[in-house]
């Protein structure tokens, strides 16, 4: 069994920020960061923009903080690892490899997952849910072989991905269940203007 003062679960920016916060207030406490992805925390919001459009994207450009930061501040990292059991009463977490971590304090920063529509065909090989570096690379690869791509969603990520794919000279369709794009963020008049703008381009 491993004992840690702090256990942070989640390999996104939330997990990285939690590590930074711990080190601002506690320079010596033992910290372990566990993340399911093999990559250290990175800036996901760039995946649908520059990273998708670059001819030769480098995942290391997205890292924040850098890999050296974790070593400098003595933060143990377990990337490519998932927590299969978590018991807050006993303060224990079990990893997929069977290792057990006993912790004093824990932070759950797993983030969100894309919504999978309850319709037929969403598990086919040509359907990509854009969340990770691997997803973005798969979409980029698809874009080199396809003439057109349908983007499902009307939020910020979907709009950014659609715009990037259009800039890559693909024919792009945008499917959204509301009457205008970004309906959760902007008023109807602006939303309709934006929807018309996308349709014209």
C-alpha positions in Angstrom: 0.0 0.0 0.0 1.2 3.5 -0.9 0.5 6.4 1.5 0.1 9.9 0.2 -0.9 13.2 1.8 -2.8 14.2 -1.4 -4.3 12.1 -4.1 -5.6 14.0 -7.2 -7.7 12.0 -9.6 -8.1 13.5 -13.1 -5.5 14.1 -15.8 -6.9 17.4 -17.2 -6.2 21.0 -16.4 -8.4 20.6 -13.3 -6.0 18.0 -11.9 -2.9 20.0 -12.9 -4.4 23.1 -11.2 -5.1 21.1 -8.1 -1.4 20.1 -8.0 -0.4 23.7 -8.4 -2.7 24.8 -5.6 -1.4 22.1 -3.3 2.2 23.2 -3.9 1.4 26.8 -3.2 0.2 25.9 0.3 2.2 22.8 1.0 5.7 22.5 -0.3 6.5 19.1 1.3 3.4 17.0 1.3 3.4 13.9 -0.8 1.2 14.2 -3.9 0.1 11.7 -6.5 -1.7 12.6 -9.7 -3.6 9.9 -11.5 -4.9 10.3 -15.0 -6.5 7.8 -17.5 -4.8 9.3 -20.5 -1.1 8.5 -21.3 -0.5 12.3 -21.8 0.1 14.7 -18.9 -2.6 17.4 -18.5 -2.9 19.6 -21.6 -4.9 22.5 -23.0 -8.0 20.7 -24.4 -9.5 23.9 -25.8 -6.8 24.1 -28.5 -7.7 20.7 -29.9 -10.6 22.1 -32.0 -8.5 25.0 -33.2 -4.8 25.3 -34.1 -4.0 21.7 -33.2 -6.6 20.3 -35.6 -5.5 22.6 -38.4 -1.7 22.2 -38.1 0.0 20.0 -40.7 2.3 18.4 -38.2 0.8 18.9 -34.7 3.0 18.2 -31.7 1.1 17.1 -28.6 3.9 18.4 -26.3 3.0 22.0 -27.3 -0.3 21.5 -25.5 1.1 20.4 -22.2 0.4 22.7 -19.2 2.4 22.6 -17.0 5.4 21.0 -18.6 6.5 17.5 -17.8 9.5 19.0 -16.0 7.2 20.9 -13.6 6.0 17.7 -11.9 9.5 16.5 -11.3 10.6 19.9 -10.0 7.8 20.0 -7.5 8.0 16.3 -6.6 4.6 15.3 -7.8 4.3 11.6 -8.6 2.4 11.0 -11.8 0.4 7.9 -12.8 -0.7 8.6 -16.4 -2.5 5.9 -18.4 -4.0 4.7 -15.1 -7.5 4.5 -13.9 -9.0 4.4 -10.4 -11.3 1.4 -10.1 -12.4 1.8 -6.5 -12.6 4.9 -4.3 -13.6 4.7 -0.6 -13.8 8.1 1.0 -14.6 6.7 4.5 -11.5 4.5 4.5 -9.5 7.0 2.5 -8.4 4.4 0.0 -8.2 4.3 -3.8 -7.5 1.2 -5.8 -5.8 1.5 -9.2 -6.5 -0.8 -12.2 -3.1 -2.6 -11.7 -4.3 -3.5 -8.1 -2.2 -1.0 -6.3 -3.8 0.7 -3.3 -3.2 4.3 -2.3 -4.1 5.5 1.2 -4.6 9.2 1.2 -5.1 12.0 3.7 -6.9 14.3 1.3 -8.3 13.7 -2.2 -9.4 15.9 -5.1 -11.7 14.4 -7.8 -11.1 16.4 -11.0 -12.2 14.0 -13.8 -13.9 16.6 -15.9 -16.8 15.7 -18.3 -17.4 13.3 -21.2 -19.0 13.9 -24.6 -22.7 13.1 -24.6 -23.4 10.0 -26.8 -26.8 10.5 -28.5 -29.2 7.5 -28.0 -29.5 6.8 -31.7 -28.2 4.1 -34.0 -24.8 4.4 -35.6 -23.0 6.4 -32.9 -20.6 3.6 -32.2 -19.4 3.1 -35.8 -15.8 3.6 -36.7 -16.3 6.8 -38.6 -17.9 8.6 -35.6 -15.4 10.5 -33.4 -16.1 12.1 -30.1 -13.7 15.0 -29.8 -12.3 15.2 -26.3 -8.7 14.0 -26.2 -5.5 14.4 -28.2 -6.1 11.0 -29.8 -9.6 12.0 -30.8 -8.2 15.1 -32.5 -5.5 13.1 -34.3 -8.2 10.6 -35.5 -10.3 13.5 -36.7 -7.4 15.0 -38.5 -6.6 11.7 -40.2 -10.2 11.3 -41.2 -10.1 14.8 -42.7 -7.3 13.8 -45.0 -9.4 11.0 -46.6 -12.9 12.4 -46.6 -14.4 15.2 -48.7 -17.1 16.1 -46.1 -17.7 15.7 -42.4 -20.9 16.2 -40.4 -20.4 17.9 -37.0 -23.1 17.1 -34.5 -23.6 19.8 -31.8 -24.1 23.5 -31.6 -21.9 24.5 -28.7 -18.6 26.2 -28.7 -16.5 23.1 -29.4 -18.7 22.0 -32.3 -18.6 25.5 -33.9 -14.8 25.6 -33.5 -14.3 22.2 -35.0 -16.7 22.9 -37.9 -14.8 26.2 -38.6 -11.4 24.5 -38.5 -12.6 21.7 -40.8 -14.0 24.2 -43.2 -10.6 26.1 -43.2 -9.1 22.7 -44.1 -11.2 22.9 -47.3 -13.7 20.2 -46.4 -17.4 20.3 -47.0 -18.9 20.6 -43.5 -22.4 20.1 -42.2 -23.4 21.2 -38.7 -26.3 19.5 -37.0 -27.8 21.0 -33.9 -31.1 20.2 -32.1 -31.8 23.9 -31.3 -32.9 26.5 -33.8 -29.6 28.4 -33.6 -26.0 27.8 -32.6 -24.5 28.6 -29.2 -28.0 28.7 -27.7 -26.7 28.2 -24.2 -24.4 31.2 -24.4 -25.9 34.0 -26.5 -29.3 35.6 -27.2 -31.5 34.4 -30.0 -30.8 37.4 -32.4 -27.1 36.9 -32.1 -27.5 33.2 -32.4 -29.5 33.4 -35.6 -27.0 35.8 -37.1 -24.2 33.4 -36.2 -26.1 30.5 -37.7 -26.6 32.4 -40.9 -22.9 33.3 -41.0 -21.9 29.6 -40.7 -24.4 28.6 -43.4 -22.9 31.1 -45.8 -19.4 29.8 -45.3 
